[in-house]
């Protein structure tokens, strides 16, 4: 039964393309949401601007980031299964950073909830710093996938 999910030729390339597309969408959200938090910190609680940020943040997370993250995992694991690459060290290193990216995603979901409830206690500078984390993790992931240093 699991053999039916092994990809070959064109099917593999389609899944790889869908994986890259979903990763791009996920990364766009991971890079943009903390920036929205920076601007949200600058708005007065209860203001029209603050309420607009709440809508933008919720839609970005729920309509783009969550589906993109899920699809990234599905297509990525599907490719790994088809390649039978589980014993390659670079795969474990890459997956470690992808898990960290997923954890960061979950933290951002929590921060968004705090903004939604007008209970954010973090300063703008925190979110400016947090905005750099996805970039660092993305660089590590790309290096492990392309260079395969070990």
Buried (B, 14 or more C-beta within 10 A) or exposed (E): EEEEEEBEEEEBEEBBEBBEBBBEBBBBBBBBBBEBBBBBBEBEEEEEEBEEBBEBBBEBBEEBBBBBBEBBBBBBEBBBBBEEEEEBEBBEBBBBBBEBBBEBBEEBBEBBBEBBEEEBEEEEEBBBEBBEBBEEBBEBBEBBBEEEEE
